[in-house]
């Protein structure tokens, strides 16, 4: 087995010393993105407030925010195996609440008015707008967020769970803004008619949008996220699959959205029939798929990391501990109590995230789906692990003993194809098998 220094070494690629153009600088890109989202937020705020009034806006805001923490927490829980950066989630929510909502309001209003003027049939234009135009415009606007993360944050977008999380958080932001508009408008209607209590339009709107179907928009857009997640798992040579599968997911999202919006045309109880016979089963199926994918990710961690145990990078107990959410939580708590408080727990959490990324990288490499930067990325991840090993390794070993003291901790390593090579061992002085 090859021997290397106690941390990976690599040299920068060609052309790394060249100065980037001004538009390639990170602060320029971040500044442009923040400015775009801020301007979109200000415009959407003005539009919604003008339609609902100040009092209606405040009522709508207070009611619309209720499901947001629960939905964000659910998607964050799903993402706990390999948690993505918070900045991606903040961007996704802001895009959905500001940019996508603004695009939807402007495009839907323009298209509906144009159809009504062209056909002289306002009622038909509203129906066509709700069942055809709105699904196409809204799902495309939300899909833009997933596409941007997929293109510009590729290292954070490695599979189906990442697609589900980014799509779901984007749709949560979009539904938040849309609910403010609907609830604020309903409150204004009640102010004019004098309705109060459970018989009011506000109560009915709250029950339908917040109680019964807070998951509607996330459910639609998650189909697009799954398409991008499958594309992320595809090799770079599968060009058609990387394009067609996301488009197929987007078309499914549009179709489901159109079916949901058109439920009111199916008779007096059409909404409830579609809700019970279609929406609830679809929600259950996608929830099961997301949880199953999460468990498969944990299994991948347990199967791929033993190779790094044999190379000396990881301790014998770590593959099992890193493949168990209970053991991970125990390790963080143990580090917090015995190794320096919250900074130690944070170091263990980072170690767990980097180790998971390493397992997924190796899994893609074995299947021939890794990119040209496989070796460089592997070295970067191993360096991050090595820096945190003094705190993380004893915490994970303790967690493994607590979680499954009598269970075998790892099996035989799975070989990597020869063109990726084998993980290099640390320096002999730091090798745990030479103590």
C-alpha positions in Angstrom: 0.0 0.0 0.0 1.3 3.5 -0.9 2.5 5.7 1.9 1.8 9.4 1.9 2.2 12.3 4.4 -0.3 12.6 7.3 -2.3 14.9 5.1 -2.9 14.9 1.4 -0.8 17.1 -0.7 -1.7 18.4 -4.1 -0.7 21.3 -6.4 -3.0 23.8 -7.9 -4.2 23.2 -11.4 -2.9 25.0 -14.5 -3.7 28.6 -14.8 -4.6 28.9 -11.1 -2.4 32.0 -10.7 -4.3 33.9 -13.3 -6.5 36.7 -12.0 -10.2 36.1 -12.6 -12.3 38.7 -14.5 -14.2 41.1 -12.3 -17.5 39.3 -13.1 -16.0 36.0 -11.9 -15.2 37.3 -8.5 -17.2 35.7 -5.7 -18.3 39.0 -4.1 -19.6 40.3 -7.5 -21.7 37.2 -8.0 -23.0 37.2 -4.4 -23.7 40.9 -4.6 -25.6 40.6 -7.9 -27.7 37.6 -6.5 -28.5 39.4 -3.2 -29.4 42.5 -5.1 -31.7 40.6 -7.4 -33.5 38.8 -4.6 -33.8 42.0 -2.5 -35.3 44.0 -5.4 -37.7 41.1 -6.1 -38.7 41.0 -2.5 -39.4 44.7 -2.4 -41.5 44.6 -5.6 -43.5 41.5 -4.4 -44.0 43.2 -1.0 -45.4 46.3 -2.7 -47.7 44.2 -5.0 -49.1 42.0 -2.3 -49.6 45.0 0.1 -51.4 47.0 -2.6 -53.8 44.1 -3.3 -54.5 43.1 0.3 -54.0 46.4 2.2 -51.8 46.9 5.2 -54.1 45.2 7.7 -54.8 42.3 5.3 -51.1 41.9 4.6 -50.2 41.7 8.3 -53.0 39.1 8.9 -51.9 37.1 5.9 -48.3 37.2 7.0 -49.1 36.0 10.5 -51.2 33.1 9.2 -49.0 32.1 6.3 -45.9 31.8 8.4 -47.4 29.0 10.6 -46.5 26.0 8.4 -43.1 27.3 7.3 -41.0 26.2 10.3 -42.5 22.7 10.2 -41.9 22.3 6.5 -38.3 23.6 6.7 -37.6 21.3 9.7 -38.9 18.3 7.8 -36.7 19.0 4.8 -33.7 19.7 7.1 -34.3 16.4 8.9 -34.3 14.6 5.5 -31.0 16.3 4.7 -29.3 15.3 8.0 -27.2 12.4 6.4 -25.2 14.8 4.3 -26.4 18.3 5.3 -26.0 20.9 2.7 -24.9 24.5 3.5 -27.4 26.8 5.0 -26.7 29.3 2.3 -28.2 27.0 -0.3 -31.4 26.7 1.7 -31.6 30.4 2.4 -31.1 31.0 -1.4 -33.8 28.5 -2.2 -36.4 29.9 0.2 -35.6 33.5 -0.9 -35.9 32.6 -4.6 -39.2 30.9 -4.0 -40.6 33.7 -1.8 -39.3 36.6 -3.9 -38.1 35.9 -7.5 -40.4 33.0 -8.3 -43.4 34.6 -6.7 -42.8 37.8 -8.6 -42.4 36.0 -11.9 -45.6 34.1 -11.3 -47.7 37.1 -10.3 -46.6 39.2 -13.3 -46.7 36.4 -15.9 -50.0 34.9 -14.7 -51.7 38.3 -14.6 -50.4 39.3 -18.1 -51.3 36.0 -19.7 -54.8 35.9 -18.1 -55.6 39.5 -19.2 -54.3 38.8 -22.7 -56.5 35.7 -23.0 -59.5 37.5 -21.7 -59.0 40.4 -24.1 -58.4 38.1 -27.1 -61.4 35.8 -26.4 -63.8 38.2 -24.7 -64.4 35.5 -22.1 -63.1 36.5 -18.7 -64.4 33.4 -16.9 -62.8 31.1 -19.5 -59.6 33.0 -19.2 -59.5 32.6 -15.4 -60.1 28.8 -15.8 -57.4 28.5 -18.4 -55.0 30.6 -16.4 -55.5 28.5 -13.3 -55.2 25.1 -15.0 -52.7 25.7 -17.7 -50.8 28.9 -17.4 -50.2 29.0 -13.7 -48.8 25.4 -13.5 -46.4 26.1 -16.3 -45.2 29.5 -15.1 -45.0 28.7 -11.4 -43.2 25.3 -11.7 -40.8 26.8 -14.2 -40.0 29.7 -11.9 -39.4 27.3 -9.0 -37.4 24.9 -11.1 -35.0 27.7 -11.9 -33.8 27.6 -8.2 -33.0 23.9 -8.4 -31.3 24.4 -11.7 -29.1 27.2 -10.3 -28.0 25.1 -7.3 -27.4 22.2 -9.6 -25.2 24.2 -11.9 -23.3 26.5 -9.5 -23.2 24.4 -6.3 -22.5 21.0 -7.9 -20.5 19.7 -5.0 -23.5 20.2 -2.7 -25.9 18.5 -5.2 -25.0 14.9 -5.3 -28.3 12.9 -5.3 -32.0 12.7 -5.0 -32.2 13.9 -1.4 -30.4 17.1 -2.3 -32.9 17.7 -5.2 -35.9 17.0 -2.9 -34.6 19.4 -0.2 -33.7 22.3 -2.6 -37.0 21.9 -4.5 -39.1 21.6 -1.3 -37.6 24.6 0.4 -38.0 26.7 -2.8 -41.7 25.7 -3.0 -42.1 26.4 0.7 -41.0 30.0 0.1 -43.2 30.3 -2.9 -46.3 29.0 -1.0 -45.5 31.4 1.9 -45.8 34.4 -0.4 -48.8 33.0 -2.2 -50.6 32.3 1.1 -50.0 35.9 2.3 -51.8 37.0 -0.9 -54.7 34.6 -0.6 -55.2 35.0 3.1 -54.8 38.8 3.0 -57.3 39.0 0.2 -59.8 36.8 2.0 -59.5 39.0 5.1 -60.2 42.1 3.0 -63.3 40.3 1.6 -64.5 39.6 5.2 -64.0 43.2 6.1 -66.3 44.3 3.3 -69.0 41.6 4.0 -68.8 41.7 7.8 -68.2 37.9 8.0 -66.5 36.6 11.2 -65.4 33.4 12.8 -65.6 30.0 11.3 -68.0 31.0 8.5 -65.6 33.7 7.2 -63.7 33.5 3.9 -60.4 33.8 5.9 -61.2 30.8 8.0 -62.1 28.7 4.9 -58.9 29.8 3.1 -56.8 29.1 6.1 -58.3 25.6 6.5 -57.8 24.7 2.8 -54.3 26.2 2.3 -52.7 25.9 5.7 -54.4 23.0 7.4 -55.3 20.6 4.6 -52.6 21.3 1.9 -49.5 23.1 3.2 -47.5 20.4 1.3 -49.1 21.0 -2.1 -46.5 23.3 -3.7 -43.6 21.3 -2.2 -45.2 18.1 -3.5 -45.3 19.4 -7.0 -41.8 20.9 -7.1 -40.2 17.9 -5.4 -40.9 16.0 -8.7 -38.6 18.4 -10.4 -36.0 18.0 -7.7 -36.1 14.2 -8.1 -35.4 14.7 -11.8 -32.4 16.8 -11.0 -31.3 14.3 -8.3 -31.3 11.5 -10.8 -29.3 13.6 -13.2 -26.8 14.3 -10.5 -26.3 10.5 -10.1 -25.7 10.1 -13.8 -22.3 10.1 -15.3 -21.0 13.0 -17.3 -21.2 10.9 -20.5 -25.0 10.4 -20.1 -25.9 13.8 -21.7 -29.4 12.8 -22.7 -30.3 11.5 -19.3 -29.0 14.5 -17.5 -31.2 16.7 -19.7 -34.4 14.6 -20.2 -34.9 13.4 -16.7 -35.1 16.9 -15.1 -37.4 17.9 -17.9 -39.6 14.9 -17.3 -39.7 15.8 -13.6 -40.7 19.3 -14.5 -43.5 18.1 -16.8 -44.8 15.8 -14.0 -44.8 18.7 -11.6 -46.7 20.9 -14.1 -49.2 18.1 -14.7 -49.9 17.4 -11.0 -50.2 21.1 -10.4 -52.7 21.5 -13.2 -54.7 18.5 -11.9 -54.8 20.0 -8.5 -55.9 23.5 -9.7 -58.5 22.0 -11.9 -60.1 19.9 -9.2 -62.8 22.6 -8.6 -64.1 21.9 -12.1 -64.9 18.3 -11.2 -68.2 19.1 -9.4 -69.1 20.2 -5.9 -66.9 17.7 -4.2 -64.2 17.6 -6.8 -61.6 19.2 -4.6 -62.1 16.7 -1.8 -62.1 13.8 -4.2 -58.8 14.8 -5.8 -57.4 15.5 -2.4 -58.3 12.1 -0.9 -57.8 9.9 -3.9 -54.7 11.6 -5.5 -52.9 14.2 -3.3 -52.7 12.2 -0.1 -51.5 9.0 -1.7 -49.0 10.9 -3.8 -47.7 12.7 -0.7 -47.4 9.4 1.1 -45.5 7.8 -1.8 -43.0 10.6 -2.2 -42.5 10.7 1.6 -41.7 7.0 1.6 -39.4 7.5 -1.3 -37.5 10.3 0.4 -37.1 8.3 3.6 -36.0 5.2 1.8 -33.4 7.2 -0.1 -32.2 8.6 3.2 -31.7 5.1 4.6 -30.0 4.0 1.4 -27.5 6.9 1.9 -26.7 5.6 5.4 -26.1 2.2 4.0 -23.8 3.6 1.4 -21.8 5.3 4.2 -21.4 1.9 6.0 -20.4 0.1 2.8 -17.9 2.6 1.4 -15.9 3.9 4.4 -14.2 0.6 5.5 -11.7 1.0 2.7 -10.4 4.1 4.5 -10.3 2.2 7.7 -7.8 -0.3 6.1 -5.8 2.7 4.8 -5.6 4.1 8.3 -7.6 7.3 7.7 -10.6 6.2 9.8 -10.9 4.3 13.0 -12.4 0.8 13.1 -15.7 1.9 14.7 -16.3 4.9 12.4 -18.1 3.3 9.4 -20.9 1.9 11.6 -21.1 5.1 13.7 -21.2 7.3 10.7 -23.9 5.1 9.1 -26.3 5.5 12.1 -28.1 8.7 12.8 -28.4 7.7 16.5 -24.7 7.1 16.8 -23.9 10.4 15.1 -26.1 12.3 17.6 -24.5 10.4 20.5 -21.1 11.3 19.2 -21.9 15.0 19.0 -23.4 15.0 22.5 -20.4 13.1 23.9 -18.0 15.6 22.3 -20.0 18.5 23.7 -19.9 17.1 27.2 -16.3 15.8 27.3 -14.2 17.5 24.6 -14.8 21.2 24.8 -18.5 22.1 24.5 -20.2 23.4 21.4 -17.0 23.9 19.3 -16.2 20.2 19.8 -19.7 19.1 18.9 -19.5 21.4 15.8 -16.2 19.7 14.8 -17.7 16.3 15.1 -20.7 17.4 13.0 -18.4 18.7 10.3 -16.4 15.5 10.5 -19.6 13.5 9.9 -20.6 15.6 7.0 -17.1 15.3 5.3 -17.0 11.6 5.9 -20.4 11.2 4.3 -19.4 13.2 1.3 -16.3 11.0 1.0 -18.4 7.9 1.0 -20.7 9.3 -1.7 -17.7 10.3 -3.7 -16.2 6.8 -3.5 -19.6 5.3 -4.4 -19.8 7.4 -7.6 -16.2 6.5 -8.4 -16.9 2.8 -8.1 -19.8 3.2 -10.5 -17.8 5.2 -13.0 -19.8 8.4 -12.3 -17.2 10.6 -10.7 -15.9 13.6 -12.3 -12.4 14.4 -13.4 -11.7 16.0 -10.1 -12.2 12.7 -8.2 -8.7 12.5 -6.7 -8.5 16.2 -5.9 -11.9 16.1 -4.1 -10.9 12.9 -2.2 -7.7 14.6 -1.0 -9.6 17.7 0.1 -12.1 15.6 2.1 -9.4 13.5 3.7 -7.6 16.6 4.8 -10.7 18.0 6.4 -11.2 14.7 8.3 -7.6 14.5 9.4 -7.8 18.0 10.9 -10.7 17.0 13.1 -9.7 13.5 14.0 -8.5 14.2 17.5 -12.0 15.1 18.7 -14.2 13.1 16.3 -12.5 9.7 16.5 -12.9 9.1 20.3 -16.4 10.5 20.1 -17.5 8.2 17.3 -15.8 5.2 18.9 -17.8 5.9 22.1 -21.0 6.3 20.1 -20.4 3.0 18.2 -20.0 1.1 21.5 -23.2 2.7 22.9 -25.3 2.1 19.8 -24.2 -1.5 19.0 -21.5 -2.9 21.3 -21.8 -6.5 20.1 -22.2 -5.7 16.4 -19.4 -6.1 13.8 -18.3 -2.6 12.9 -17.2 -3.0 9.3 -16.8 -5.5 6.6 -14.3 -6.0 3.8 -13.5 -2.9 1.7 -14.9 -2.6 -1.8 -12.2 -1.9 -4.4 -12.2 1.2 -6.4 -11.7 1.0 -10.2 -8.0 1.2 -11.0 -8.2 4.5 -12.8 -9.2 6.2 -9.5 -6.5 4.4 -7.4 -6.7 3.4 -3.8 -6.9 5.8 -0.8 -3.4 6.5 0.3 -2.5 5.7 3.9 -1.4 8.4 6.4 2.2 8.6 7.5 3.4 5.6 9.5 3.9 7.8 12.6 0.2 8.5 12.6 -1.0 5.1 11.5 -3.2 3.5 14.2 -2.2 0.1 13.1 1.5 0.7 13.8 1.1 1.8 17.4 
